[in-house]
Amino acid sequence: MTRRRGAPSGDPVASVISALSSTVDTPRRARAEVLSAAPAAVTVRELRKTFRLPHRKYSTFKERALHPFSSSTYDQLHAVDGVSFTIRQGEFFGIVGRNGSGKSTLLKCLAEIYERDSGESAIEGRLSPFIELGVGFNLDLTARDNVIINAVMLGLSRREARRRFDEIIAFAELEEFLDLKLKNYSSGMSVRLAFSVAVQVDADVLLVDEVLAVGDAAFQQKCFDQFNRLKAAGKTIIFVTHDMGAVERFCDRAMLMERGAIHAIGEPHEIARAYNELNFGRLVHADVESGRYGDQVACEIDDAWFESRGERVSAIEQGQALTIVLRVRFRQALEEPIFAAALRNEVGHTVFSTSTAWRGVRTGSFAPDDLAEIRIDLETWFAPSHYKLTPSVARDGGGEDALDMREDLVSLLVHSTQVTGGVVDLPHVYKVQRL
Amino acid sequence: MSTGALSLHAPSGGDQIKRVASLTWTLAVTDWKLRFYGSALGYLWTLVRPFAFFGVIYVVFTEIADVGSGVKNYGLYILFSLVLFTFFSEVTGNCLNSLVTRENLLRKMRFPRIVIPLSVAATSLLNLGMTLVAVAVFAIATADYPSWSWLELIPLIALLTLLALGVGMLLSVLFIRYRDVQPIWEVVTQMLFYASPVLYVATQVPEDFQHAYLANPIASILTQVRHAVVDPSAASAADAIGDPLRLLIPLAIVLGLFALGLYAFNRRAPRIAEEL
């Protein structure tokens, strides 16, 4: 049952909105407090949507006639499975999740493009009618025609669309290309055009499916400013994306979906982290050992792995404490063997290398059949990438006499919501002083 | 719950009708523009088809088969009947796959689904209007001067549009489920073409069958067009069917099919997006 009431006009709402506009640039915490006091813009309760996936789909009479009984079997896909949440007025709400987690289906149910099976949602004010940019763009028509058509689809009258035309084109910065057919536009240009029309919509609640990763840097900044203006104007924005950077940058709150249910809901940074863990935690590593050196007569590297917080990991968030663990089995007596480990990134550069010899660590003596575990504690300041560990053991001396070295034995994925472009992201502190 | 295309809860009914109208118009005009896209002669081509067909039919049926002898203004009649029947088959045929061709829109946007078949009909009406301008020139040249009875074309075309829309809406939702609706409908259209007085006139049908024959709404409409526009001395639909009250039968068929189409369409409307 969707209820819709008119545009917000009551006193309490207005006061909250004015409070919002004054807090746009204040820290998030203050804004969050104001938001939690704002009235609900979208309330969803126990929303459910199930798709039937027939095992075979018969789309002609003949097929149906030949298989009169067999089409009765089908699988059920619970695309959205009892989801409940509330979004406050003026909130920028992110929805993230892996492919097929139900984000888009949820959005389509909210927009009433799909009919929900059960559950309720209440939306205060007007909901923007479409969920993707440039819906209904026609490649054979000029930008001029497309803007008018798109604006009408968004709910503007033709007269209103024509009135706002110049504003739209100016925002898109496409004045010179007005009479160019859309098929001759670059993809970035057509998205700019679509975005410029979309922000003209007179809706209180906007549904946005992936937009920010488009356009050049200057236009992205413009989108960012526009979103801030919309937020300041008390519009509620529901934003579906895979870009965790955008979630942290724009969203007041976010929700992580997994298999049609809410996996987590809360602060954007937390959600971004949970998303990365969910995504990379399940990555199956097919570790291919590329080379093994040394004769392994005196000793052998049994295994090596990564640990974090006492558990074996194959992926880790940047900045977390990490332990590299080697397990070595001895066959002969050895005095002061040298243990070493090196990490190489995706492009094969060694970004970290350590050895007991360099650190002056005394390793002691080992007898045949001894088993040793070597633990190296460090903090993960590596840039987000895929790393491979090469552990090695050498006889005491210069380290050239390798007993066992297993190249690229295990891999580790370091993830972060930011990519700086550096090879490592060392912790550092800024001091800016005017002289 | 959203129950149908027309009742997609809107702020108010008036706004909703306005939105349906403006969307329908926008889609129709866009389609119509695209039809001429890339062709230098544009509008002329829409005339070439009916007129060329008309030329062939006219030569065959007056000079070779001799069907038209004794029918006053036979040439003008088949021009009208061809243009109107083409309109009917165009609306039904385009409605049939309209939902599939508009898939992108349906899956990405919330709007009253009824807009899609309405815009198909509107595009064809625009086309029909343009063609009728040329036909009117031909009519003034061949027949007598224009008369007030020509205005009867408006309600007659309205009825034909209702019929085509009703059938079209029904076909469009069937087509989502069963793709063989399309070839079947092509055959049915062919049969209708010969079962309706397009190449001949209804009064040439043997008397015994004439009443039943005119229960076909297309036959009654074309017969009335003949009386109103082509040849005032020809029998009107009421005369041909024998009793004005009997005209309620074709009328009921038109309204019934429209109601059935609308019902079926609205019933399926909320789930169209996911079934495509």
Interface residues (C-beta under 8 A of the other chain):
Chain A: M1 T2 R4 G6 F51 S59 T60 F61 K62 R64 K108 A111 E112 I113 Y114 E115 R126 L127 P129 F130 I131 E132 V135 G136 N138 D140 L141 D145 I148 I149 V152 M153 G155 S157 R158
Chain B: M1 S2 L8 H9 P11 K18 R19 S22 L23 T26 T30 K33 L34 Y37 G38 N104 L105 L106 R107 K108 M109 R110 F111 R177 Y178 R179 D180 P270 R271 A273 E274
